[in-house]
Amino acid sequence: MPTRERVLALDVLRGLAVAGMILVTSPGDWNTNYAPLRHADWDGWTPTDMIFPAFLFAVGMALGLPFPQKLEGSAAVASFWSRIARRVAALIALGLALELVAVGLRALGAPGIGEGDLAHMRIPGVLQRIALCYGAAAALIFVTGWRSDERAVQINPRAIAVVIGVLLIGYWALMRFVPVPGFGAGHLDPEGNLAAFLDRSIFTSAHLWPIGSVAWGGPIVYDPEGLLSTLPALTNTLFGVLAAWAWKRDADKALFQIAVAGAVLIVLGLALDPLFPINKRIWTSTFAMLSSGVSALALVFLALVLRADVGRRLGWPFRILGSNAILAFVISILYSHVRGIPFLDLDGAKVGTQKWGNDVMLRVLPDPYLASLANALAAVFVVTMLLWWLDQRRIYLRV
């Protein structure tokens, strides 16, 4: 995106989401992790559950800000679709590559859950979902967009809003009324819901999230980044597109409009919870509304805070993370795999950096929860410093 069109609040929001991802995936000890840094077991939500939706919201806003775009002639249109297709393919390939790396590291002694071999490599994932939401949102902007006299494609907010409504209501209807073989219709438990059934049928249980079981260590029955649940996740991205549309029209008025829309979405999500429980694991429509509302209010809050010099100084680390978000995510995932490989000596035994670091922190902070949190914060610091070094040299990972 051209520098003049960048929005500092967007970079910081994206950076906060990435920092949250690192914080959640890098505790010193999984058994002494504060509850807000864990996902809800099933229904309900925690602050951690708001992290990935915020990133998808930011993806949508970044996608929407460059519009209107001039696409004159078939060559320009072909180039547009080519860029979208390349980015979608690159993100999916990167997500699968990270899973392949995890398989290789398991062979080197990295701990993990499940079999950890190629026959059990996970196929859905975070980057794969980002890719699908990005590609679908871009296609919707193009297909539904207005064409001006200059042949510029402009976002059609009414059409995007209609699509959002269809996706949210349609997903609720599918999950509530389409019968699942062996379970019937309307089941929203881990095994009997339609989204889980489709993922098992398409990918097989061997290629789903290794923790997606009813009980710990039981058969894998669902994946939180599955195919059908990507439909409501797409609405988080589309809400970001609408935020970008409002921002481009009038940035000052947009803050109030986005704040009101965010508050309405939160109220709707909470009010409709009895009808369709808020649940990140299957990304229910109420969860999509609630999390989009939280993302919208977070964007407005950051935009206001960053107007002050002290706010910009405090937001610096998150701007660094947000401006190189995909690379930050890749580094954090690789670190989460590598840190368990036993190669350091601790009291005569070989341990990984996770165990070693937590032991060091426990000597300084006797509270095991604080020590575990300190390890996660150290991981955020290290990744930020690495990306700062790259930022100084204008090195970014672009897909």
C-alpha angles and dihedrals in degrees: 000000000000113000093241090059097047117112114214092208089056093053091047093047090051090046092051089052092051092046088051091052091052092045092052096046098043110059119147090232125013090210094059100046120132114251095241088059092058129076119248110267092235126315117031129037145251132199087264090062089062095060103079094042089054089055092051090049089052091049089055094048093048089049093050100045097075091057134137091062126180112235105175115177134354093287092060092047091049090050091051093053091043092056092049093047093048092051093047091048092046093052093048091047091049091050092051091044090057089053090051090051089051089054090051093048091051087059088055092055104271110151120239147149122270129005096315097204133116092266088061101036113141114244104187116063149147097278091044090055092047089052094051093046092047094049095045093047092050091049092050092050090052098042097044098032126116120246116220126202089269090058090248117153111230129190112260102213095189092054092047090049091051091050090050091052092048092049095048096044093038093052091049090050093048093049093045104040111024109093119233115216109256094010110049128219130321100027112145099178121115096265105030102049120107096238092056092046092053092048091050090048095048104035101018120232091274091070099045132094106302091223094050097109134119092238128018110279093009128123115303109249109161146022122215090215096047128144105259094043088056087076095070090037086059089063090063088058092045091051085056089052090054090049089054091049091052091045094053092050096052120342094198096051090040092068092062093042094049092046092052092046090049093051091048091051092051092050092047093048093050094042093052094045093102089055097045113007119234104254129159095191091069093020096232119204090252090054090050091053095044095047093045089052091050090049091050093051090045090054092051092046092051093046090055096044093047091058088077123072092234090052092052091049092050091046094053097098091050092048088055091051094042096050091057098028101146092050090047090052092048092050092048092050092048090049092050088056098041099045093073097055106112110234105120124086117238119171091332095312130101113243138166127250091264094060093037094049093047091051090052092049092049089060089057099033111033092191104093093210093053091046091052091049091048090057091052092048089050089055091052090050094050094048091047092051091049091051091046089056089051092045090056087057094043092243113153136162107237124181 
